[in-house]
Amino acid sequence: MYIPPLSPASGTGRFWRNSAKIIRCVRYGCTNRPFYHVVVMERRKNQHQPVIEQVGTFDPMPNIYNERLVSFNFERIRYWLGKGAHLSTPAAELLGIAGFLPIHPRTYMTAWRNRQRAIENKALEAEAETS
């Protein structure tokens, strides 16, 4: 039985199938309390448009154990990457830290900056103690 493709206006027709997809973080939560969903959506839509699929979550606020919680559905992420979906930089960083992808260069730069800031703070504290 032949089922004709739906029109592009329906949202699930030829346009949806062939349009560029991206895996990105969409912000939820309240003021001063962010929470992110890692989602697959069309590349040209903003973050408040309907998504195709949610593939993970990220809570950037440390909990009582000083942990930032992340969860991913790696099987679905692998599926969407195989279909040609792109990755946003924050999503690529999270997947690199999780071990799914190689570590993103921006992660190395952030760690280097944090180390430099810690060294400077120690030098200032030592200088303040000697004065």
N, C-alpha and C positions, 0 to 999 in steps of 0.2 A: 504494500500500500504506500503510495507516494504522499508525503506530507510536504506541502510547499513551505518555503521559509517564511517566517513572519516578517512583516514590514519593519523598516528601521524605527518607525515611530513607536513600536511596541516595546522597545528596549531590549529585546532578546533576538532580534533578527540578524541580518547579515552584518550590519554596522557593529553591533555588540561583539559578534564573533571575531571580526577582523580588526577591531580598534586596538590601540596600544594599551597595555595594562601595566600597572606599577604596583609594587608592594611598598606601602608607606605606613607611617604612624599617623593616627588620627587622635587628636586630643579630646578627652572627656574629663570628667571630674569637675571640681569647683575651683574658685579663686584660691590661689596659694596651695592647692592640693591637686596637681595634675595626675592624670591616669591616661594611658595610651592603649588603643587597640591597634594591632598590626593587621592591616587589611589589604586586600587586593581590590583595586578599583581602576576605572578608566583614567588614563594619564591626564587628560585635559580637565577633569572635574576637580573642584576644590574639596576640602576635607569634610565638608558638611553635606555633600551629596550622597545619595545611596551607594553603598558598597556592594561589590560582587560577593566577597567572602571574607570573613574574619579568620586569620590564620595564627593569631597570637595576641598576647597582652604584655604590657610593660608598666610596672609601677616604679617610678624614679625616686620616690620618697623612701628613705631608709626606714625599716621597721625596728622593733625593739632590739633585734640582733644585728643591726646595722647592715641589713641585706636589702638590695633592690631586686624585687621579684620580677622574673621574666618567664613566660611560657610560650612555646611555639608548637605548631603542628607541622613538623618537618616533612611529613609525607605530602601534605598539601602544598607546602612551599616548594618542594622539589617538583611537584606537578606543574605549578604555575611558572616556575623558571623554565621548565621544559617546553611550555607553551609559548615562551618568548617574553614573559613579563620582565620589566626592568625593576631595579631596586633603588629606593631613595638612599641617600647617604646615611641618615640615622638608622634605617633598617639594616643596611649593610654592616654598620658598626656593631649593632646588637647581634646579628648573625655571626659575625667574626668572633666576638667575645664568647658566644655560645659554642663555638667550635664547628659550626656548620660550613662556614666559608673561611678563607684566609683572613687574618686580622687586617682590618682597614688601616691605611696609613694615618688617618686622622686620629685613631686610637693611640698610635705611637707618639704622635705630636702632643696630644693631651697629656699623656703620661710624662713625657719629657718636660713639659711646662710645669706640671705639678711637682716634679722632682726639683727643678730649678727654684720654684717658689719656696719649697721646704728648705733648701740650702740657704737661700737669702734670709728666711725667717730665723734659722739657727744662727747665722752670722750676726743679725741684728740683736738677737737675744744675748749672744756672747759679748757683743760690744756694749750692750746696756749693763750687763753684770760687771764688766771691768771698769765702767765709768763711775 
